[in-house]
Every structure is written in structure tokens, then in C-alpha cells.
Amino acid sequence: MAGFIISKICRACESCIKQTPDETSLLPETNDVEMTHVLNSLLGNLIENTLDAINGVEGHEINLSFHHYDNHLHRTVSD
């Protein structure tokens, strides 16, 4: 998962958009390959949609936040 997020940070940098993960974020480890694939797809779509929405507009920064509690993953992607 970390490699995936790093690739999205690089993609944002190529578009001159700063992307910052929240330092308090936590994604629990999982050995469930299907769950990892689903998370990559969901988070990838959220991040790509955000990058597309602000592409070409200067001064934007994407903030990412992930928190896991009560068996639920809460994520925030904001500009």
C-alpha cells in the first residue's frame, strides 16, 4: 500500500501539485490480497479524480488522511 501511495505522490508532483499524507494516518496491515486490491482501486480513483479536478490550477495541495477504527476505514482526500 505504501508503494501505491508513493506512486500517487509522484503523479501529483508531475502535475506540480503537492500531495501530503496526514502524519497521524494509519492503514492496518492485511494479508488479504482482494482487500488490498479494493483499497488500491478506491483510493486510486479518489486521488486521480482529485488530481483531474485541480489539474492546471496553481496553488493546490492534496491532503490525505486514513484512520481505522471500529472495523471501518475512514479516509479523507481534500484540497
Secondary structure, DSSP 8 states (H G I E B T S, - for coil): -HHHHHHHHHHHHHTT-EEEE-TT--------HHHHHHHHHHHHHHHHHHHHHHTT-TT-EEEEEEEEETTEEEEEEE-
